[in-house]
Amino acid sequence: MTQYRIPSNRRYFLIDYRDLNEIDFSKVLETFSSTLSYRADGLYFLIKTEDDSYTPSTTHPYSGSYTYDEITTIQNNQTDWPQQDYADDDFLT
């Protein structure tokens, strides 16, 4: 079986939900707001990009940039961002 490799330049950001309308979907891998993964309480969502120079333009503070390993650690270890919020195919790939 062929295993999918996460591109080494992929970066992840956790964004305040109030900044949803400020995300330029032409610069991130998600295509619409309906394809975003949200934290269980709905206060933050995750975006990913393969543009090393990308920085979210937001009104509120955001977290990131994170590598695949870093965001996986956050996902698995933070009780306020439960692992069951994401499926591998809509979150990390």
Secondary structure as UniProt FT lines:
FT   TURN            8..9
FT   STRAND          11..16
FT   HELIX           17..22
FT   TURN            25..26
FT   HELIX           33..35
FT   STRAND          37..38
FT   TURN            40..41
FT   STRAND          44..49
FT   TURN            52..53
FT   STRAND          63..66
FT   HELIX           68..77
FT   TURN            79..80
FT   HELIX           83..85
FT   HELIX           88..91
//
